[in-house]
Amino acid sequence: MPQNNTVQLSQSAREQAFLFSSGLLAPDSPVPKDLRSPQGTVLADRYNIYRNNVTVGLINAVASIFPAVQRITGPDFFRAMARFYIRAKPPSSPLLFEYGRDFAEFIEAYEYAQTMPWLPDVARIERAWLDAYHAADADGLDPARLAAIPQERVGLIRFTMHPATRIVRSLYPAVSIFSQNRADGEVLPVNDRPEDALITRSGNQVQVRLLDAGAAEFLLALSHGAHLQDAAQVGLGLNPDLDLARLIAVMLEANVFSSLEMDHIDD
């Protein structure tokens, strides 16, 4: 019997905790009825203050993850959008840097952001920037390893991507818009053309590079385990002028790869 009472109390505590937490991001929900001071008075005012502080704290967290998006929209627009976001998508992890992974998808559906169709891709680049910053450490591929492979076997190489490497494709000039709004400088007009982003990290320094046409598909094929020769066909099929030698050299300098392996062929 005491054991059953313990289980019942534990379940009751979980229910109270759920009611307390679920109301924090629902401003119209009533104050939990069992929330009282030791003197028995209802703590409605204190709960509402705490509820407001939680909302403001989460808005600030989203703003810290997406500073370029906030600069583009302006603080008032951004904070209103973020308020709707946190009510629709409350955090599922106590680690705030994990929050906002689906913010770009939220922006795509947000009614008042439809005049900025490139904004979700800017948010994707910012999210990728943060993920690259927090990615696991790994050494970049030593270029000497690639240089030591016989030329006739280079096409059989498979690369392993560095944990920080991210690729964001866009139908809009998202890289240029991101770059101009991530800093405090003047925002200039940009060409209305698709731009793909490569996000990498060297040490603690995250970099965002604009990729040539076809390069994103080439790198994505490599990231999915394609041989170098097959990935090259993908990239060159989209852009016959793609300079693969220069691209690979830039990728090595940027720590895009962490290792390589080569499939053997029968002589």
C-alpha positions in Angstrom: 0.0 0.0 0.0 2.7 2.6 0.8 4.4 1.7 -2.5 1.2 2.5 -4.4 0.9 5.9 -2.6 4.4 6.7 -3.6 3.6 6.0 -7.2 0.5 8.1 -7.0 2.4 11.1 -5.5 5.0 10.8 -8.1 2.4 10.9 -10.9 0.7 13.9 -9.3 4.0 15.7 -9.1 4.6 15.0 -12.8 1.1 16.3 -13.6 1.7 19.5 -11.6 5.1 20.0 -13.3 3.4 19.6 -16.7 0.7 22.1 -15.9 3.3 24.6 -14.6 5.6 24.3 -17.6 3.0 24.0 -20.4 1.4 27.3 -19.3 4.6 29.3 -19.5 4.4 29.7 -23.3 0.6 29.9 -23.4 -0.3 33.4 -22.2 -4.0 32.8 -22.2 -3.8 29.6 -20.1 -4.9 30.0 -16.5 -2.5 30.0 -13.6 -2.1 26.5 -12.2 -4.6 26.3 -9.4 -2.3 24.5 -7.0 0.4 27.2 -7.3 0.2 28.9 -3.9 2.5 30.5 -1.4 3.2 28.9 2.0 0.5 31.2 3.4 -2.0 29.7 0.9 -2.4 32.8 -1.4 -2.5 32.2 -5.2 0.7 33.4 -6.9 -0.9 34.6 -10.2 1.1 37.8 -10.5 4.4 36.0 -9.8 3.6 33.2 -12.2 2.7 35.7 -15.0 6.0 37.6 -14.4 7.9 34.4 -14.6 6.0 33.4 -17.7 6.9 36.7 -19.4 10.6 36.3 -18.4 10.6 32.8 -20.0 9.2 34.2 -23.2 11.6 37.1 -23.3 14.5 34.8 -22.5 13.6 32.4 -25.4 13.2 35.4 -27.8 16.6 36.6 -26.9 18.0 33.1 -27.4 16.5 33.0 -30.9 17.8 36.5 -31.7 21.3 35.4 -30.6 21.2 32.5 -33.0 19.9 34.5 -36.0 21.4 38.0 -35.8 21.4 38.5 -39.6 17.7 37.6 -39.8 17.0 40.1 -37.1 18.9 42.8 -38.8 17.1 42.2 -42.1 13.6 42.3 -40.5 14.3 44.8 -37.8 14.0 44.0 -34.1 10.3 44.6 -33.7 9.3 42.3 -36.6 11.8 39.7 -35.5 10.7 39.6 -31.9 7.0 39.3 -32.9 7.9 36.5 -35.3 10.0 34.8 -32.6 7.2 35.1 -30.1 4.9 33.1 -32.4 7.7 30.6 -33.1 8.4 29.8 -29.4 4.6 29.3 -28.8 4.3 27.0 -31.8 7.7 25.2 -31.3 8.7 25.2 -27.6 12.2 23.9 -26.7 12.7 20.2 -26.4 16.2 20.4 -25.0 17.6 22.3 -22.0 20.6 23.3 -24.3 19.5 26.6 -25.8 22.1 26.4 -28.6 20.1 23.4 -29.9 17.0 25.5 -30.2 15.8 27.0 -33.5 16.6 24.0 -35.8 13.2 24.4 -37.5 13.1 28.2 -37.4 13.7 28.4 -41.2 10.7 26.2 -41.9 8.7 28.3 -39.5 9.7 31.5 -41.4 8.7 29.8 -44.7 5.1 29.4 -43.4 5.0 32.7 -41.5 2.4 34.9 -43.2 4.2 38.2 -42.7 7.5 37.0 -44.1 6.2 36.0 -47.5 7.6 39.1 -49.1 11.1 37.9 -48.2 11.3 34.5 -49.8 15.1 34.3 -49.3 14.9 34.8 -45.5 14.5 31.1 -44.7 17.7 30.3 -46.5 19.6 33.0 -44.6 18.2 31.4 -41.4 19.5 28.1 -42.6 23.0 29.5 -43.1 22.9 31.0 -39.6 21.8 27.7 -38.1 24.5 25.9 -40.0 27.1 28.4 -38.7 26.1 27.6 -35.1 26.1 23.9 -35.8 29.6 24.1 -37.4 30.8 26.1 -34.3 29.6 23.4 -31.9 30.6 20.4 -34.1 33.1 17.8 -32.9 36.8 18.5 -33.3 38.7 16.7 -36.0 41.9 17.2 -37.9 41.6 18.3 -41.5 42.9 16.1 -44.2 46.6 16.4 -44.8 47.0 17.4 -48.5 50.1 15.1 -48.7 47.9 12.1 -48.3 46.0 13.1 -51.5 49.2 13.9 -53.3 50.6 10.5 -52.6 47.9 8.6 -54.4 48.8 7.5 -58.0 47.0 9.6 -60.6 45.3 6.7 -62.2 43.6 5.8 -58.8 42.6 9.3 -57.7 39.1 8.8 -59.1 38.5 5.9 -56.6 38.9 8.1 -53.6 36.1 8.5 -51.1 36.3 11.4 -48.7 35.0 11.7 -45.1 33.7 15.1 -44.4 34.9 17.1 -41.4 32.1 17.1 -38.7 31.8 20.9 -39.0 31.2 20.9 -42.8 27.8 22.1 -43.8 26.3 23.0 -47.2 23.2 25.1 -47.7 21.7 25.5 -51.2 19.5 28.4 -52.1 17.5 29.7 -55.1 18.3 33.2 -53.8 21.4 35.3 -53.2 21.3 34.0 -49.6 25.1 34.0 -49.1 25.5 37.6 -50.0 22.5 38.7 -47.9 23.8 36.7 -45.0 27.3 38.1 -45.3 26.2 41.7 -45.5 23.8 41.4 -42.6 26.0 39.4 -40.3 28.3 42.4 -39.9 27.5 46.0 -39.1 28.6 47.5 -42.4 26.6 49.0 -45.2 24.0 46.8 -46.9 24.4 47.0 -50.7 22.1 45.7 -53.5 22.8 42.1 -54.5 22.4 40.2 -57.8 19.2 38.1 -58.0 20.9 34.8 -58.6 21.0 31.4 -56.7 23.9 31.1 -54.2 25.1 28.0 -52.4 27.0 28.3 -49.1 29.8 26.2 -47.7 30.2 26.4 -43.9 33.4 25.2 -42.4 35.5 25.6 -39.3 39.2 25.9 -38.7 40.0 25.8 -35.0 37.3 28.0 -33.5 36.9 30.1 -36.6 33.7 29.4 -38.7 33.8 30.6 -42.3 31.0 30.9 -44.9 32.1 30.6 -48.5 30.1 31.2 -51.7 30.3 28.1 -53.9 30.6 28.1 -57.7 27.8 26.6 -59.7 27.9 22.8 -59.5 30.3 22.7 -56.5 27.5 22.1 -54.0 26.2 19.1 -55.8 29.8 17.8 -56.2 30.4 18.1 -52.5 27.0 16.7 -51.5 27.8 13.7 -53.7 31.1 13.2 -51.9 29.4 13.6 -48.5 27.0 10.7 -49.5 30.0 8.4 -50.2 30.4 8.8 -53.9 33.8 8.2 -55.5 35.6 11.3 -56.6 35.2 10.4 -60.2 31.4 10.0 -59.9 31.1 13.2 -57.9 33.1 15.0 -60.5 30.6 13.9 -63.2 27.8 15.3 -61.1 29.5 18.7 -60.7 30.7 19.0 -64.3 27.4 17.9 -65.6 25.8 21.0 -64.0 28.8 23.3 -64.8 31.3 22.2 -67.4 33.5 25.1 -66.4 33.9 23.9 -62.8 37.6 23.9 -61.9 37.8 20.7 -59.9 41.5 21.0 -59.1 41.1 24.5 -57.8 37.9 23.5 -55.9 39.6 20.6 -54.2 42.6 22.7 -53.2 40.2 25.3 -51.6 38.4 22.5 -49.9 41.6 21.1 -48.4 42.6 24.6 -47.2 39.1 25.0 -45.6 39.2 21.7 -43.7 36.2 20.4 -45.6 37.5 16.8 -45.4 38.9 14.9 -42.4 40.1 11.7 -44.1 40.0 9.7 -47.2 40.0 6.1 -48.3 40.6 4.5 -51.7 38.8 1.5 -53.2 41.2 -1.0 -54.7 40.8 -2.4 -58.2 42.1 -5.6 -59.6 45.2 -5.3 -61.7 
